[in-house]
């Protein structure tokens, strides 16, 4: 499902990222299942580095959330998120952050429905430097 959420990432990199995450005590992934089939997941973490707009530290972070298309708009993502929020609260966090791409209007709408507020918009740049 991670590859469905992040189709532009090489499968090897995704697998490596998942294996590393499973070893961390500051990260957790929870699955939603229907009839024995995985239909969604949420990954949450605890971040001690700077999180945009946070007034406390550490801060919970919604790293990824995904529900297969045929199960969307049925409350699965809200339940997954609620579990992630519970987990970060149990870890002592009083805030939770998240991010999404500027073009992903569905994800932005989902965040707002969960009670998140938009904190900032960041534009990234890159330039190739000519060889001298």
Contact map, one row per residue, 1 for C-alpha under 8 A:
111110000000000000000000000000000000000110000000000000000000000001010000000000000000000000000000000000000000000000000000000000000000
111111000000010000000000000000000000000000000000000000000000000001000000000000000000000000000000000000000000000000000000000000000000
111111101010010000000000000000000000000000000000000000000000000000000000000000000000000000000000000000000000000000000000000000000000
111111100000000000000000000000000000000000000000000000000000000000000000000000000000000000000000000000000000000000000000000000000000
111111100000000000000000000000000000000000000000000000000000000001000000000000000000000000000000000000000000000000000000000000000000
011111111000000000000000000000000000000000000000000000000000000000000000000000000000000000000000000000000000000000000000000000000000
001111111100000000000000000000000000000000000000000000000000000000000000000000000000000000000000000000000000000000000000000000000000
000001111100000000000000000000000000000000000000000000000000000000000000000000000000000000000000000000000000000000000000000000000000
001001111110110000000000000000000000000000000000000000000000000000000000000000000000000000000000000000000000000000000000000000000000
000000111111110000000000000000000000000000000000000000000000000000000000000000000000000000000000000000000000000000000000000000000000
001000001111111000000000000000000000000000000000000000000000000000000000000000000000000000000000000000000000000000000000000000000000
000000000111111100000000000000000000000000000000000000000000000000000000000000000000000000000000000000000000000000000000000000000000
000000001111111110000000000000000000000000000000000000000000000000000000000000000000000000000000000000000000000000000000000000000000
011000001111111111000000000000000000000000000000000000000000000000000000000000000000000000000000000000000000000000000000000000000000
000000000011111111100000000000000000000000000000000000000000000000000000000000000000000000000000000000000000000000000000000000000000
000000000001111111110000000000000000000000000000000000000000000000000000000000000000000000000000000000000000000000000000000000000000
000000000000111111111000000000000000000000000000000000000000000000000000000000000000000000000000000000000000000000000000000000000000
000000000000011111111100000000000000000000000000000000000000000000000000000000000000000000000000000000000000000000000000000000000000
000000000000001111111110000000000000000000000000000000000000000000000000000000000000000000000000000000000000000000000000000000000000
000000000000000111111111000000000000000000000000000000000000000000000000000000000000000000000000000000000000000000000000000000000000
000000000000000011111111001100000000000000000000000000000000000000000000000000000000000000000000000000000000000000000000000000000000
000000000000000001111111001110000000000000000000000000000000000000000000000000000000000000000000000000000000000000000000000000000000
000000000000000000111111100000000000000000000000000000000000000000000000000000000000000000000000000000000000000000000000000000000000
000000000000000000011111111100000000000000000000000000000000000000000000000000000000000000000000000000000000000000000000000000000000
000000000000000000000011111100000000000000000000000000000000000000000000000000000000000000000000000000000000000000000000000000000000
000000000000000000000001111100000000000000001110000000000000000000000000000000000000000000000000000000000000000000000000000000000000
000000000000000000001101111110000000000000111100000000000000000000000000000000000000000000000000000000000000000000000000000000000000
000000000000000000001101111111000000000000111000000000000000000000000000000000000000000000000000000000000000000000000000000000000000
000000000000000000000100001111100000000011110000000000000000000000000000000000000000000000000000000000000000000000000000000000000000
000000000000000000000000000111110000000011100000000000000000000000000000000000010011000000000000000000000000000000000000000000000000
000000000000000000000000000011111000011111000000000000000000000000000000000000010000000000000000000000000000000000000000000000000000
000000000000000000000000000001111100011110000000000000000000000000000000000100010000000000000000000000000000000000000000000000000000
000000000000000000000000000000111111111100000000000000000000000000000000000000000000000000000000000000000000000000000000000000000000
000000000000000000000000000000011111111000000000000000000000000000000000000000000000000000000000000000000000000000000000000000000000
000000000000000000000000000000001111100000000000000000000000000000000000000000000000000000000000000000000000000000000000000000000000
000000000000000000000000000000001111110000000000000000000000000000000000000000000000000000000000000000000000000000000000000000000000
000000000000000000000000000000001111111000000000000000000000000000000000000000000000000000000000000000000000000000000000000000000000
000000000000000000000000000000111101111110000000000000000000000000000000000000000000000000000000000000000000000000000000000000000000
000000000000000000000000000000111100111110000000000000000000000000110010000000000000000000000000000000000000000000000000000000000000
100000000000000000000000000000111000011111000000000000000000000011110000000110000000000000000000000000000000000000000000000000000000
100000000000000000000000000011110000011111100000000000000000000111100000000000010000000000000000000000000000000000000000000000000000
000000000000000000000000000011100000000111110000000000000000011111000000000000011001000000000000000000000000000000000000000000000000
000000000000000000000000001111000000000011111000000000000000011110000000000000000001000000000000000000000000000000000000000000000000
000000000000000000000000001110000000000001111100000000000001111100000000000000000001000100000000000000000000000000000000000000000000
000000000000000000000000011100000000000000111110000000000001111000000000000000000000000100000000000000000000000000000000000000000000
000000000000000000000000011000000000000000011111000000000111100000000000000000000000000100101000000000000000000000000000000000000000
000000000000000000000000010000000000000000001111111000001111100000000000000000000000000000000000000000000000000000000000000000000000
000000000000000000000000000000000000000000000111110000001110000000000000000000000000000000000000000000000000000000000000000000000000
000000000000000000000000000000000000000000000011111000001100000000000000000000000000000000000000000000000000000000000000000000000000
000000000000000000000000000000000000000000000011111101000000000000000000000000000000000000000000000000000000000000000000000000000000
000000000000000000000000000000000000000000000010111111000010000000000000000000000000000000000000100000000000000000000000000000000000
000000000000000000000000000000000000000000000000011111000000000000000000000000000000000000000000100000000000000000000011000000000000
000000000000000000000000000000000000000000000000001111100000000000000000000000000000000000000000000000000000000000000010000000000000
000000000000000000000000000000000000000000000000011111111010000000000000000000000000000000000010100000000000000000000000000000000000
000000000000000000000000000000000000000000000000000011111000000000000000000000000000000000000000000000000000000000000000000000000000
000000000000000000000000000000000000000000000000000001111110000000000000000000000000000000000110000000000000000000000000000000000000
000000000000000000000000000000000000000000000011100001111110000000000000000000000000000000001000000000000000000000000000000000000000
000000000000000000000000000000000000000000000111100000011111000000000000000000000000000000001000000000000000000000000000000000000000
000000000000000000000000000000000000000000000111001001011111100000000000000000000000000100001111100000000000000000000000000000000000
000000000000000000000000000000000000000000011110000000000111110000000000000000000000100110001111100000000000000000000000000000000000
000000000000000000000000000000000000000000011110000000000011111000000000000000000000000100000001110000000000000000000000000000000000
000000000000000000000000000000000000000001111000000000000001111110000000000000000001000000000001111000000000000000000000000000000000
000000000000000000000000000000000000000001111000000000000000111110000000000000000000000000000000011000000000000000000000000000000000
000000000000000000000000000000000000000011110000000000000000011111000000000000000000000000000000000000000000000000000000000000000000
000000000000000000000000000000000000000111100000000000000000011111100000000010011000000000000000000000000000000000000000000000000000
110010000000000000000000000000000000000111000000000000000000000111110000000010000000000000000000000000000000000000000000000000000000
000000000000000000000000000000000000001110000000000000000000000011111011000110000000000000000000000000000000000000000000000000000000
100000000000000000000000000000000000001100000000000000000000000001111111000000000000000000000000000000000000000000000000000000000000
000000000000000000000000000000000000000000000000000000000000000000111111000000000000000000000000000000000000000000000000000000000000
000000000000000000000000000000000000000000000000000000000000000000011111000000000000000000000000000000000000000000000000000000000000
000000000000000000000000000000000000001000000000000000000000000000111111110100000000000000000000000000000000000000000000000000000000
000000000000000000000000000000000000000000000000000000000000000000111111111110000000000000000000000000000000000000000000000000000000
000000000000000000000000000000000000000000000000000000000000000000000011111100000000000000000000000000000000000000000000000000000000
000000000000000000000000000000000000000000000000000000000000000000000011111110000000000000000000000000000000000000000000000000000000
000000000000000000000000000000000000000000000000000000000000000000000001111111100000000000000000000000000000000000000000000000000000
000000000000000000000000000000010000000100000000000000000000000000100011111111110000000000000000000000000000000000000000000000000000
000000000000000000000000000000000000000100000000000000000000000011100001011111111000000000000000000000000000000000000000000000000000
000000000000000000000000000000000000000000000000000000000000000000000000001111111100000000000000000000000000000001000000000000000000
000000000000000000000000000000000000000000000000000000000000000000000000001111111110000000000000000000000000000000000000000000000000
000000000000000000000000000001110000000011000000000000000000000010000000000111111111000000000000000000000000000000000000000000000000
000000000000000000000000000000000000000001000000000000000000000010000000000011111111100000000000000000000000000000000000000000000000
000000000000000000000000000000000000000000000000000000000000000000000000000001111111110000000000000000000000000000000000000000000000
000000000000000000000000000001000000000000000000000000000000000000000000000000111111111000000000000000000000000000000000000000000000
000000000000000000000000000001000000000001110000000000000000010000000000000000011111111100000000000000000000000000000000000000000000
000000000000000000000000000000000000000000000000000000000001000000000000000000001111111110000001000000000000000000000000000000000000
000000000000000000000000000000000000000000000000000000000000000000000000000000000111111111000000000000000000000000000000000000000000
000000000000000000000000000000000000000000000000000000000000000000000000000000000011111111100000000000000000000000000000000000000000
000000000000000000000000000000000000000000011100000000000011100000000000000000000001111111111001000000000000000000000000000000000000
000000000000000000000000000000000000000000000000000000000001000000000000000000000000111111111100000000000000000000000000000000000000
000000000000000000000000000000000000000000000000000000000000000000000000000000000000011111111000000000000000000000000000000000000000
000000000000000000000000000000000000000000000100000000000000000000000000000000000000001111111000000000000000000000000000000000000000
000000000000000000000000000000000000000000000000000000000000000000000000000000000000000111111100000000000000000000000000000000000000
000000000000000000000000000000000000000000000100000000001111000000000000000000000000000111111111000000000000000000000000000000000000
000000000000000000000000000000000000000000000000000000010011000000000000000000000000000010011111000000000000000000000000000000000000
000000000000000000000000000000000000000000000000000001010011000000000000000000000000000000001111100000000000000000000000000000000000
000000000000000000000000000000000000000000000000000000000011110000000000000000000000100100001111110000000000000000000000000000000000
000000000000000000000000000000000000000000000000001101000011110000000000000000000000000000000011111000000000000000000000000000000000
000000000000000000000000000000000000000000000000000000000000111000000000000000000000000000000001111100000000000000000000000000000000
000000000000000000000000000000000000000000000000000000000000011000000000000000000000000000000000111110000000000000000000000000000000
000000000000000000000000000000000000000000000000000000000000000000000000000000000000000000000000011111010011000000000000000000000000
000000000000000000000000000000000000000000000000000000000000000000000000000000000000000000000000001111110000000000000000000000000000
000000000000000000000000000000000000000000000000000000000000000000000000000000000000000000000000000111111000000000000000100000000000
000000000000000000000000000000000000000000000000000000000000000000000000000000000000000000000000000011111000000000000000000000000000
000000000000000000000000000000000000000000000000000000000000000000000000000000000000000000000000000111111111000000000000000000000000
000000000000000000000000000000000000000000000000000000000000000000000000000000000000000000000000000001111111100000000000000000000000
000000000000000000000000000000000000000000000000000000000000000000000000000000000000000000000000000000011111110000000000000000000000
000000000000000000000000000000000000000000000000000000000000000000000000000000000000000000000000000100011111111000000000000000000000
000000000000000000000000000000000000000000000000000000000000000000000000000000000000000000000000000100011111111100000000000000000000
000000000000000000000000000000000000000000000000000000000000000000000000000000000000000000000000000000001111111110000000000000000000
000000000000000000000000000000000000000000000000000000000000000000000000000000000000000000000000000000000111111111000000000000000000
000000000000000000000000000000000000000000000000000000000000000000000000000000000000000000000000000000000011111111111000000000000000
000000000000000000000000000000000000000000000000000000000000000000000000000000000000000000000000000000000001111111111100000000000000
000000000000000000000000000000000000000000000000000000000000000000000000000000000000000000000000000000000000111111110000000000000000
000000000000000000000000000000000000000000000000000000000000000000000000000001000000000000000000000000000000011111110000000000000000
000000000000000000000000000000000000000000000000000000000000000000000000000000000000000000000000000000000000001111111000000000000000
000000000000000000000000000000000000000000000000000000000000000000000000000000000000000000000000000000000000001111111100000000000000
000000000000000000000000000000000000000000000000000000000000000000000000000000000000000000000000000000000000001100111110000000000000
000000000000000000000000000000000000000000000000000000000000000000000000000000000000000000000000000000000000000100011111000000000000
000000000000000000000000000000000000000000000000000110000000000000000000000000000000000000000000000000000000000000001111100000000000
000000000000000000000000000000000000000000000000000100000000000000000000000000000000000000000000000000000000000000000111110000000000
000000000000000000000000000000000000000000000000000000000000000000000000000000000000000000000000000001000000000000000011111000000000
000000000000000000000000000000000000000000000000000000000000000000000000000000000000000000000000000000000000000000000001111100000000
000000000000000000000000000000000000000000000000000000000000000000000000000000000000000000000000000000000000000000000000111110000000
000000000000000000000000000000000000000000000000000000000000000000000000000000000000000000000000000000000000000000000000011111000000
000000000000000000000000000000000000000000000000000000000000000000000000000000000000000000000000000000000000000000000000001111100000
000000000000000000000000000000000000000000000000000000000000000000000000000000000000000000000000000000000000000000000000000111110000
000000000000000000000000000000000000000000000000000000000000000000000000000000000000000000000000000000000000000000000000000011111000
000000000000000000000000000000000000000000000000000000000000000000000000000000000000000000000000000000000000000000000000000001111100
000000000000000000000000000000000000000000000000000000000000000000000000000000000000000000000000000000000000000000000000000000111110
000000000000000000000000000000000000000000000000000000000000000000000000000000000000000000000000000000000000000000000000000000011111
000000000000000000000000000000000000000000000000000000000000000000000000000000000000000000000000000000000000000000000000000000001111
000000000000000000000000000000000000000000000000000000000000000000000000000000000000000000000000000000000000000000000000000000000111
